């Protein structure tokens, strides 16, 4: 959890596992997946789906409904309030007879740093290497 507490971007289970192994923890990737799922289920972690479909995780300190604006190049993320969207979704659900509506919005763009980079194309793998270097 400490790793995610200080992460500035969403991380994959593989990235988290790699950092933990690098730090000397002996645990399997399946344990990391189970732990991430449990923390996501309790609301302690946010789940974001990468453009390639991979699940990414981050500890988010924003309370209540919210969404994220994520840099498609480096993975930096900003929490955004989501209350207006949730109200609209609930109304739309009622109009069409749905109950327990929920929303998942993925806003993507280039952060200020990547907007000025002539080649803003860091992959998930590159972000993983960067996360391991930060953790060292």
N, C-alpha and C positions, 0 to 999 in steps of 0.2 A: 504494500500500500504506500510505503514511503516513496518508492520510485514514481508512482502515479501522482502522489501529492505534489511533487515538484516538477512534473512534466509540463512543458509549454505547448505540447502538441498531443494529438491522439496517437496511441501506440498500439501495435498489433500484439496478439498473444505471443507470437514468435519473437518479436522484438523484446518484449518484457522477459520472456524466458531466456533469451540470449544475454541480456544484461544481468539477470540473476545468476546464471551460470558463470559469467565472467567475474562476478563478485564472490564466487565460491559457494553458492547455495546448490545443494544437491537435490533437485526436484525435477519431475517429469513435465513435459509439455501438457499432458492431460490434466495434471494438477493445476497448472496455470489456467487452463481453459475453465475448469470447474470453479476455481476461485473467482475468476473474472465474471462468470455467469452468476454466481451467488451474489457478488457485490453489485452487479447490474440489477438483479432482481430486487434487491433491497433499496435501490436508488442511490447507492453510494458512488457509483460510477456512471458516466454517460457512455452510451454506445453510439458510434458513428459508422456508417457503412462507406468504405472507400469507393472510389469510382470503379475499381475492379471487383467490388463485392466483398472484399475482406472486412471483417469486423475490427474496429479500432476502439480503444478505450481511453478515457481520461477522467480524472477526478475533477469534478466541477463544483465550485463553491456557490454557485447561483442557486437559490432556493425557488421552488415553484416551477411552473411550466416555463420552459425555455428551449431555445434552439441554438444552433451554432453557425457562424460564418467561418468557413474553413478555407485556408489557402491551398489551392490545388497543387502548388509546387512544393512548398516546404511543410505543410501540415499545421501551421500555426492556426489557432482557433480562438474566436471571441464568442462569449456567451451573449445571447440576445433574449430579451424578454419575449414570451410567447402568449401572454394572456389574451390579447385581441384575437389571435388566430384560433386559440382553443375555443373561445366563445363562438366564433363564426362556425367552426367545425361542429360544435355541439348543436347549433341551430340548424345547420344543414342536415345533420343526422336526424334530428327530430322531424324535419320536413319530410324526410324520406323513410321514417319509421325505424331508424337505427337507434340503438342504445349503446352506451359505453364507448362512445367515439374517442379516438385518440389521433394525435397528429405526429407526423415525422416530416420535418422539413430540413432539407440539406441545401444550404446556401453555400456556393463555392465561388471563389474568385482568386485574385492574386493580392497578397498582402502588400503593404507599402514597400517592404524590402525587395520582394520578388518582382514587383512592378518595375523597379529600376534595374533589375538584373537582366542583362541581354539574353541569357539562356536560363530562364526559370523552370528547370525541369528535374528537380530532385525527386527520385522515386521513393517508394516505401522502403526499399532496401537501403538506399542512401540515408534516409531518415533514421533507420535502425542503427546504422553504423555511427551516425552522429549522436544518437541517444546513448549508445554504449560508450562513446568517447566522453560525453558529459558525465556519465555515471562513474567513470574511472577516477 
